[in-house]
């Protein structure tokens, strides 16, 4: 006999049976073509969610310009994606590590290994946020493919009551997570190729949306010039070469001079500003 929870699970789009049968009988060619076919619809699902993504970004910007931060909250794959996106921003855009923070149910251990029942704690998320001294300038974005994760639902409900802006990224419309968020973003990608495996299409959609949100935020916060990452950290030789090319193009300098300027000032932005100040604001 089906329980109430079983019936609720049957309604969740990401838990619906795959459109493909007998996967173990397929050839490798059939498998990869099927997976690729399913993936091809992800960008359309994200496109349909763009109005809500835009609304969320605009509201976050208002707060970040006043010193607000963004907190990603999720469990499992969704939590890992949030931590990944947040961790890439400092080296890419030269921003502080506490501007966008990713938290995952079960803590850092859960990045590599599943932590039993961590996602079922409705209170833990808010307790973790308290450690960061959150204010009403901060934004909490819950990430949950199914839209039912108690850890995420709980923190969104509490954060909203405390006056923080709340958003979510989910792949099930009208889910508890969507209902708990002030601005829900729903990318409905449909059933997975492998039934219930939301690390696939749902995870891809979530990663795309996270890219859109933070890249747009960084651009609007002045961390990009033209189409270049002028604030990136010079953490390896590849990035030093990239930064050198940026300065060469911007200031019409030779490679050696551009590299020397970059290493002296530590970032493309500072190097360009220093050169222009010394040369009266003119490029060659």
N, C-alpha and C positions, 0 to 999 in steps of 0.2 A: 504494500500500500504506500502511495506517495505521501510524504509529509508536506506541511505548508512550505517549508524551506525548499523542498524538491520542486514544488509547483512554481515558487518564485524564481528558482534557478532556470526553469524552462522558459521563462519570459525574457530572460536576459539575452540580448542579441549575440553578444560575444560567446555565449555558452550554447548557442544553437548548433545542431549537427553540421558538420562539413558538407559541402555540396559534392564532395568526392568520396567514393566508396572504395573499399578494398585497397587501401594505400600500399599495403605490404606486397600486393601483387603487381604493382606498377614497376615499369623500368625506370632507371634514373632519368632518362629523357622525359618520360611522362610526369615524373615527380617535379622536376625543375620547371617544366613548362606550366604545370598546374599552379605551382607556387608563384611563378612570375605573373601568370594571368590574374591571380587574386591580388597580388601587389599592385597591379596596374590601376586598380580603382581607388587606391589610398589617397592619391593627390586630389581626386574629385571630392572625396569625403571632407578633406581638409579645406578645399575651396568653398564648400558649402558652409563651413564654419567661420569663414573670414570675417563676416560682420561682427560676430561675438568676439573674435580675437582682437579686432580693431578697437572695439569698445573697451575691452580689458586693458589693452596697451595704453590707451589714452588716459584711463583712470589711474593706472600705475604711474605714468609719467608725472601727473600732477603731484603725486606723493613723493616720488623719487627726487624731483627737483627741490623738494624741501627737506631732503635727507632721509626719506623713507627707504626701506629695504624690501626685498622680495624673498619669501620663504616657500620653497617647494616641499610638499609633504606627500609621501607615498609609501607603498609597501611593495616588496618583490621587484619585478621588472620596472614597474612605474616609479618606484622610489629610486632605483638605480639610475634611471634616465634623468631624473631630476638632479641627483647628485652629480652626474656626468656633465650636464649642461652648466650647472653652477660652477663646477671646478674648472671649466674651460674658459670662463670669462676673464679672470685675472691675467693669464698669459696672453690672451688674444687682444684684450682691450686695455690692459694696464690699470684695471680698477681694483679696489680693495677686495679681499676675500670675503668680507662681511657685507658686501652690497647685495649679492644674491646668494642665498644659503640653501643647500639641499639637505633635507633630513629624511631618513628612511626608518621605517618601523623596525625595531631591533638593533638600531645603531649601526656603526661601521662594520660590525661583524656580518651584518646582513648583506653587505655589498658582495660578499663572496659565498656565504653559506646562508641557507634559509634558517631563520630563527623561529622556532615553534610558537605559534599563537601570538606573535608580536603584533600582527595586523588586526587582531581581535580586541585590542585594548582601546576603548573609546576615549580614555582620559589621558593617555600617555603623550599624545601629540601636543596638547595644550601645555602639559607640564614641561615638555622640552622647549616650547616657545618661551615660557616664562624665564628660562635660563638666559635668554637673549634680551630680556627687558623690552619686549615689543611694545609699540605705541600705535596710535591710530593713524600714523603715517606709513605704517608697514602694510604689506600685502601678503596674504596667504593663498597659495595656489595648490589645491589638492589634485593629485594625479592618481586616477584609478580607472583602469580600462573597464571593469565591470560596473563601476559606479556604486558599489556596495560596501567597500572596505571600511569597517568600523573605525579604524585608526584615523582615516581621512574624514569620514563623516563627522566624527566627534570633534576634531580640531576645527573644521569649518564652522560648525554650529557655535562653538564657544568663541571663536575669533570674531564671528559676525556680531554676536551679542556684545562683545567688548569694543566694537566700533572699528575693527580693522576691515579693510577691503578684502573680500574673498572671491576667488575664482576657482574654476576647476577645469581639468582636461579629462574627458571621459569618452567612451565609445558606445554608451548606452543612453538614449534620450530619456529624460524624465526620471532618472535614477535618484536614489537618496543623496548621492554626492551633488548632483545638479540642483536638487531642491535645497540643499544646504548652502550653496554658493550664491553670492549676489550676482555674479556674472559667469554663468556656466558656458563652457566651450565643449560642444559635442560633435565629435567626428565619427559618424556612424559608418563603419567599414564593413559591417556584416559578419557572418560566421567565418571563423578561421579555416584555413586549408586543413589544419590538424585541429580537430574539435577542441575548443577551449584554450588553445595555446596562444594567449594574448601577447606573447613576446614577438609574435609575427606581425600581422597587419595592424593590430591595435598599437603595438609598441612602435611600429614605424610611423604611424599617424601622430602619436604623442611626441616622438622625437622631432618630427617636422614642425609641429606647433611650438615646441620649446625653442627651436631654432628661430622661428619667425618672431616670437615674443622677445627674446633677449637680443637678437641682432637688431631689431627695430628700436628697442629701448636704447641700446648703446649708440646707435646712429643719432637718435634724437637727443641724446645727452652729450653729443659733441665728441665722441670717441673715434670718429671716422672722418676723414677728409677726402672728398671726391668718392672714390670707392676703395680706399686703402685704410688698413689697420695701423694708423700712425702712432698709436699708443702701445702697441704690442711689446711684450717683454723680450729682451734679446737673450733668450735662454739656450740657444744653440746656433751653430754656424749657418744653418739654413735660414733662420730668421734674421741673422745679421746680413746675409746676402740679399734677402728680400728687402730689408730696410735700406740697404745701400742703393738698390735699384730705385726705390721710392724717392730717395733724396736726389739721385741723378736725374730722374725724370722731372721732379719738381723744380730743381734749381739749376739744371743743365750743367752739372758738375761731372768731372771725370771720376771714375770708380774709386781710385785711391783717396782722393780728397773727400768724396762722399762717405766712404767707410770711416776715415779718420774722424770726420765730423760726427758721425753716428756714435762711434765708440766713446768719444769725448763727452757727449751730452746724454747718452743712455736711451734715447728714444727718437723716433723719426720726428715727432712733433717738436720736441725741444731742440733738436738739431736744426730744423728748418727755421724755427723762431729765432734762434741765436744767430744763424747766418744772415737772415733778413735784417735783424737789428744792426748787425755790424756793417751791412751793405746798403743801408738806407731803404730796406723794404723791396728792393728790386731784384729780380732774377736775371740771369745772364741771357 
